[in-house]
Amino acid sequence: MRRFAAFWFAGLLAFAASLAALVFCSWPSASAQAPLPHASESDRSEARAIFKQLIEINTTDTPQGNVTTATAAMERRFLDAGFPAEDVHLVGAHPRKMNLVVRYRAAGTPDEKPVLFLCHMDVVQALRSDWSTDPFQFVEKDGYYYGRGTQDMKDSDAALVATFLRLHREGYQAKRDLILALTADEEGGHFNGASWLVNNHRDLVDAAYVINPDAGGVDLDNGRPVIAAVEATEKVYSDFQITATNRGGHSSVPRPDNAIYELMAALSKLAAYRFPFELNDVTRVYFKNLAAREQGETAADMLAILAQPPDMGAAARLSEDPSYNSNFRTTCVATRLNAGHANNALPQTAQALVNCRIFPGHSPESIRQQLIQLFADPKLTVKYVSDAGDVFDTAPERKAIVPPPPIAQVFDPLARITDAIWPGVPVTPVMENGASDSIYFAQAGIPCYGYSAVALERDDVRAHGKDERLAIDSYWKSLDFFYSFAKALGDE
């Protein structure tokens, strides 16, 4: 759901086995615990106001956007609430891309390193002409909050800001420090805040582990909770520039060797092509758990793809659902076009931006080579585009990162609180079909766990799209989750 950072995990077998063991063990019963505390009306009012304020600040990577306006607004809230100035840091590499790092101090000297909650504040561009409402107005209607960022990810930003403020207001005595980082340029741009903090202010964000709400969550099927997904691995994000060139000429004398026609022929091949079906240990556990929650042919097909060898007919049927299809293979899609230089001239250049989400185990360069073979046109060039927008003749070969173990300190309270809010929903590992800023902390040796506690209908994921929205009830449940979860982690 983002301008996804590019990385992939190795060592999935050991990780998935250990995570599966945790998933299938007996978690503490929610009924045996104290009732889950719910936010009061005043707590909800504050959380709604924060959410509204963030949505109505344009934080896109455009001349109209400014992340600092949002992070500075949150800085003011923390300072006004009485957080010590030495625990509230507005820092960054660019005046419009400042990051906010807030530390909730433990009572006394902590024995354990802090827990870091990592949230990005930037959003992708949204055009008013495309939307039914103004994307940068917080609109409440029909049981939903509308606005750019309601799903990705100002909902979690607001919920965690509200959680830290509530903990402070209540005088919560934590046993370890809790840190909240609100960062810039996860969706794209030259000043990625997570990377900058790790490289320039490690002291502010150094932690035992990271909770990243920019991944995972609860899948709903017509209101029925199906799976509580915790990110265990991620696809590789890569952009490729496809270019066709031609000598051009006068438009009154059209020729078949038109740069646009050549480019469109290549994109037509891409649209019709499916990369090979694949599973890994994480997606196997995910579909095994999901099959137990499904019925009929869908459940049977999910079990059939887990067979050795997998039933390719079942794989084809499941692949008709875009969300399942993206779990099975690398996907590439054209997202931008640019061609021609005049209305009355044959185009001399036609370009497309192709965005790929690469299945773990394949490098961007290997996919670039596959695209070249698929297009089979020597007149086309296929080049790699970096996150900063620089174009290269070849793509990177990613180095493997061993994923972190699913430690009980995280998964015990995560599963318990999830069960209290969505009873009986299994917690299961998932492969995030994009990626996130977790990469920068993983590379620094800090374990990262992706879970948003946001419940979304499978067929209503609107992040990066038109009329992005979040069910109001989903926001309140995520607020309750993060309050209890932060306290549980702070008590360790």
Secondary structure, 3 states (H helix, E strand, C coil): CCCCCCCCECCHHHHHHHHHHHHHCCCCCHHHCCCCCCCCHHHHHHHHHHHHHHHCCCCCCCCCCCHHHHHHHHHHHHHHHCCCHHHEEEECCCCCCCEEEEEECCCCCCCCCCEEEEEECCCCCCCCCCCCCCCCCCEEECCEEECCCCCCCHHHHHHHHHHHHHHHHHCCCCCCCEEEEEECCCCCCCCCHHHHHHHHCHHHHCCCEEEECCCCEEEEECCEEEEEEEEEEECEEEEEEEEEECCCEECCCCCCCCHHHHHHHHHHHHHHCCCCCCCCHHHHHHHHHHHCCCCHHHHHHHHHHCCCCCCHHHHHHHHCCHHHHHHHCCEEEEEEEEECCCCCEECCEEEEEEEEEECCCCCHHHHHHHHHHHHCCCCEEEEEECCCCCEECCCCCCCCECCCCCCHHHHHHHHHHHHHHCCCCCEEEEEECCCCCHHHHHHCCCCEEECCCCEEEHHHCCCCCCCCEEEHHHHHHHHHHHHHHHHHHHCC
